[in-house]
Amino acid sequence: MFLHRIANALRRQDWAVIIIEFVMVISGVLIALQLDQWRESRAVDAREIKHLEAVREDIKRNIIDIGDAESALRTVTRFGYDALSTIATKQCASDCWLEVAAFFHASKWIDGRLNNTAYEEMKREGFPRDINLRDKLSIYHDLFVQTTLINAELPEYRELVRSIIPAHMQEHMWAYCFSFNGRNQTLIADCPPPKNLANVKETFDALTQNPRVELTLNFWLSTVSLVTLAMKKQEGQPDKIIADLTTYIDTH
C-alpha cells in the first residue's frame, strides 16, 4: 500500500505527499525502536533489581553467621585460656576429664567464609550500574574476604591436639560435648565423662607436657583474637549496605 501511494505520488510529482509518507514511515520506525529500547531497558532494570535483592538477602544471612562466628570464637578463646592455665599448673580435678575437654574445645575452627554467590553472579552481569553502590559493595566484600583469609587455614594446634586425644575419646566428645542447631555448634563445658576413664589422665599428661601444645595454642589464640577484633571493627557495615541497597531498589 505504501509503495503504491509513493508510485502514484511520483507519477503526479506530488512531492508533499512523498515527503509526508516518508516522514510517517521513519517516525514509525523510530517509535518502534524507542519502544524496543524502553522494553530492553525495563528488562535490564528488572534483572538488576533481582540481583540486588538476592545480594541483600545474602548480607542479611551473613549478619547472622558473623554473629554466630563471633560468639563461637569467644567461647574458643575462653577454653584456650583455660587450657593455658592448665598447662601452667599441671593440675586437674579428680578425673582430668573437663581439662582434656577444654583442650579439645579450644581446637575448634570456625569457617568464616561469607555467602557471596549472589554478589559474584551480579558482578558477572555487570551490576550494579550505579558506581557509588558498586564501590560500597566492593569495599564491604573485600573487608570480609580479608577477615576470612586470616582464618583460612586449619591451625596446627588443632591437628596436634586431635592427634594426642584418642579417637574413642573424641567420639564421646562429639556425642556429648556439643549441641548442634543447623550449622551452629554450642560447646558444652561440663559435658559428662566417658564410662571408661582409663586413658584420661594419660591424655592429660600428654597434652600438658608437650611443649608444642602450648606454642601452637598461643599462636592459635592470637589468630582468633585478630579475627574477632576484625569482625568487631566491621560491626554496622552490613546494616549500612542493606540500607543503601533498599534505597536503591525502592527508587528504581
Secondary structure as the mmCIF struct_conf table of DSSP 4:
data_model
#
loop_
_struct_conf.conf_type_id
_struct_conf.id
_struct_conf.beg_label_comp_id
_struct_conf.beg_label_asym_id
_struct_conf.beg_label_seq_id
_struct_conf.end_label_comp_id
_struct_conf.end_label_asym_id
_struct_conf.end_label_seq_id
HELX_RH_AL_P HELX_RH_AL_P1 PHE A 2 ARG A 12
TURN_TY1_P TURN_TY1_P1 GLN A 13 GLN A 13
HELX_RH_AL_P HELX_RH_AL_P2 TRP A 15 THR A 89
BEND BEND1 SER A 94 ASP A 95
HELX_RH_AL_P HELX_RH_AL_P3 TRP A 97 HIS A 105
TURN_TY1_P TURN_TY1_P2 ALA A 106 SER A 107
HELX_RH_AL_P HELX_RH_AL_P4 THR A 117 ARG A 124
TURN_TY1_P TURN_TY1_P3 GLU A 125 GLY A 126
HELX_RH_AL_P HELX_RH_AL_P5 ILE A 131 ILE A 150
TURN_TY1_P TURN_TY1_P4 ASN A 151 ASN A 151
BEND BEND2 GLU A 153 GLU A 153
HELX_LH_PP_P HELX_LH_PP_P1 LEU A 154 PRO A 155
HELX_RH_AL_P HELX_RH_AL_P6 GLU A 156 ILE A 164
BEND BEND3 ILE A 165 ILE A 165
HELX_RH_AL_P HELX_RH_AL_P7 ALA A 167 TYR A 176
BEND BEND4 CYS A 177 CYS A 177
STRN STRN1 PHE A 178 ASN A 181
TURN_TY1_P TURN_TY1_P5 GLY A 182 ARG A 183
STRN STRN2 ASN A 184 LEU A 187
TURN_TY1_P TURN_TY1_P6 ALA A 189 ASP A 190
HELX_LH_PP_P HELX_LH_PP_P2 CYS A 191 PRO A 194
BEND BEND5 LYS A 195 LYS A 195
TURN_TY1_P TURN_TY1_P7 ALA A 198 ASN A 199
HELX_RH_AL_P HELX_RH_AL_P8 VAL A 200 GLN A 209
HELX_RH_AL_P HELX_RH_AL_P9 PRO A 211 LYS A 233
TURN_TY1_P TURN_TY1_P8 GLN A 234 GLY A 236
HELX_RH_AL_P HELX_RH_AL_P10 GLN A 237 ASP A 250
TURN_TY1_P TURN_TY1_P9 THR A 251 THR A 251
#
